């Protein structure tokens, strides 16, 4: 039995037509991906191929965003370079949208707000990066800066660099954030050592280390919430 192409589906079931008739919010993730890839392969419709891609990513758009052009081309029949680039570009636009929205939350009032600031910067990375939020005395964000970029299992932070940036922006507080690509949220001994050193060094300059957030996808660890900062 041959597969039905999307053109043979009822009009209200075709992703593009469904979007026009009912609005974008009613479409599933696979239907949105199907619109991006346009067509399937000799055995799968665009929607079926999109479902297959999502399934291989654990039905997790964050995991899908970590795939490279070669990952998509090599693992999915019917995904060539142009389609792979389109998917990656769309996912990157989504990530950047989150980044643009974050600065509207000007005041950091909890570890959750800090995590939401770091999330678009760190959640989709396959390597570790460390960022710092620099705040004024009211915990309003003055700026966010990248302070290190490393490998899969770690990154080295120069405390002098963090403090230099904080001093140059007249910051009163620092919130450190880094990611664990492994998804394990518990801090390593190195994480704890760095936190202690930065806190002690910052105190000499009348700057407070307010928190250290570890981003693990949809979860996070807060040194402040755990009472170890």
C-alpha positions in Angstrom: 0.0 0.0 0.0 1.5 3.3 -1.1 1.7 6.2 1.3 -0.5 9.2 0.9 1.3 12.4 0.1 0.3 15.5 2.1 -1.4 16.8 -1.0 -3.8 13.8 -0.8 -4.8 14.6 2.8 -8.0 16.5 3.7 -7.2 20.2 3.4 -7.7 20.9 7.1 -5.1 18.2 7.9 -2.3 19.6 5.8 0.1 21.7 7.9 0.2 24.8 5.7 -3.6 24.8 5.2 -4.2 24.0 8.8 -2.1 27.0 9.9 -4.0 29.3 7.5 -7.4 28.0 8.6 -6.9 27.6 12.4 -3.8 29.5 13.3 -0.2 28.5 14.1 -0.9 27.6 17.7 -2.9 24.5 16.9 -0.1 22.9 15.0 2.0 20.2 16.6 5.8 20.4 16.7 6.0 17.8 13.9 3.6 19.7 11.8 5.7 22.9 12.2 8.8 21.0 11.3 7.0 19.5 8.3 6.3 23.0 7.0 10.0 23.8 7.3 11.3 20.7 5.5 8.5 20.9 2.8 8.6 17.3 1.6 9.4 13.9 2.9 11.0 10.9 1.2 9.9 7.9 -0.9 8.5 6.2 2.3 7.5 9.0 4.5 5.4 12.2 4.1 6.9 15.4 5.4 4.9 15.1 8.7 6.0 11.4 9.1 9.6 12.4 8.5 9.3 15.3 11.0 7.8 12.9 13.6 10.7 10.5 13.0 13.2 13.4 13.5 11.5 14.5 16.7 11.4 10.9 18.0 15.1 10.5 17.5 15.6 13.7 19.5 13.5 12.3 22.3 10.6 14.6 21.3 12.7 17.3 22.8 13.2 20.5 20.8 16.2 21.4 23.0 17.9 18.1 22.0 17.0 18.7 18.3 18.6 22.1 18.5 21.9 20.4 19.4 22.0 18.4 16.1 24.3 19.6 13.4 23.8 19.8 9.7 25.7 16.5 9.2 23.7 14.9 12.0 20.4 15.7 10.2 21.8 14.8 6.7 23.4 11.5 7.7 20.6 10.2 10.0 17.4 11.1 8.1 16.6 10.0 4.6 15.2 13.0 2.6 17.0 15.6 4.6 19.6 17.3 2.4 21.8 20.2 3.1 19.2 22.9 2.3 16.5 21.3 4.6 19.1 20.7 7.4 20.2 24.4 7.3 16.6 25.5 7.3 15.8 23.5 10.4 18.9 24.7 12.3 18.3 28.3 11.3 14.7 28.1 12.5 15.7 26.6 15.9 18.4 29.3 16.2 15.8 32.0 15.6 13.8 30.5 18.4 16.8 30.6 20.7 17.5 34.2 19.9 13.9 35.2 20.5 14.3 34.0 24.0 17.5 36.0 24.4 15.8 39.1 23.2 12.9 38.6 25.6 15.2 38.1 28.7 16.4 41.6 29.2 12.8 42.8 29.9 13.2 41.0 33.2 15.5 43.7 34.5 15.5 42.8 38.1 16.7 39.4 39.4 14.4 38.5 42.3 15.0 34.8 42.6 17.1 31.9 41.3 14.3 31.1 38.9 14.6 34.5 37.3 18.4 34.2 37.0 18.0 30.7 35.5 15.5 32.1 32.9 18.1 34.7 32.0 20.8 32.1 31.5 18.6 29.5 29.9 18.6 30.8 26.2 22.4 31.4 26.5 23.3 27.9 27.8 20.6 25.3 27.4 21.4 24.0 23.9 25.2 23.9 24.1 27.2 20.7 23.7 30.1 22.3 25.5 30.4 24.2 28.8 30.3 28.0 28.9 30.3 30.4 31.9 28.4 33.7 31.9 28.1 36.4 34.6 25.2 38.7 35.2 26.4 42.0 36.7 23.8 43.8 38.8 23.4 47.1 40.7 22.4 47.4 44.3 18.8 46.8 43.4 19.7 43.6 41.7 18.9 45.1 38.3 21.0 43.6 35.5 23.6 46.0 34.2 25.0 43.5 31.6 25.6 39.9 30.9 29.1 38.7 29.8 30.6 35.5 28.7 33.6 34.7 31.0 34.7 31.3 29.7 34.1 28.7 27.0 35.3 25.2 27.4 34.8 21.5 26.4 32.2 18.9 27.2 33.4 18.2 30.7 34.6 21.6 32.0 35.7 25.2 31.5 38.2 27.4 33.3 37.1 30.7 34.7 39.6 33.5 35.3 38.3 35.2 38.5 40.3 38.3 37.7 38.4 38.8 34.4 35.0 38.5 36.1 36.0 41.1 38.8 37.6 43.4 36.2 34.3 43.5 34.2 32.3 44.0 37.4 34.5 46.9 38.5 34.4 48.5 35.0 30.6 48.5 35.1 30.4 49.7 38.7 28.5 46.5 39.6 27.5 45.7 43.1 26.5 42.1 42.5 27.5 39.1 40.4 25.4 36.1 39.5 27.5 33.3 37.9 25.9 30.8 35.5 27.3 27.8 33.6 25.8 24.7 32.0 26.3 21.0 32.4 25.8 19.4 28.9 25.6 16.0 30.7 22.3 17.1 32.2 23.6 16.3 35.7 22.8 19.3 37.9 24.9 18.6 41.0 27.9 20.9 41.3 31.4 19.4 40.8 34.1 20.0 43.4 35.6 22.4 40.9 32.3 24.3 40.7 32.2 24.6 44.5 35.8 25.7 44.7 35.3 28.4 42.0 32.2 29.7 43.8 34.1 30.0 47.1 37.1 31.7 45.5 35.0 34.2 43.6 32.9 35.0 46.6 36.0 35.7 48.8 37.7 37.7 46.1 34.6 39.8 45.3 34.1 40.7 49.0 37.4 42.5 49.1 36.0 44.9 46.5 32.6 45.3 48.2 30.9 43.2 45.5 28.5 40.4 46.4 28.4 37.0 44.7 24.6 36.6 44.8 24.3 33.1 43.3 25.8 30.5 41.0 23.3 28.8 38.7 24.0 25.5 36.9 21.8 25.1 33.9 20.9 21.5 33.0 18.3 21.9 30.2 14.9 22.3 31.8 16.4 22.0 35.4 18.9 24.1 37.3 20.9 24.1 40.5 21.2 27.2 42.7 24.0 27.6 45.2 22.1 30.3 47.0 18.9 28.2 47.3 21.0 25.3 48.7 22.6 27.6 51.2 26.2 26.9 50.1 27.1 30.4 48.9 
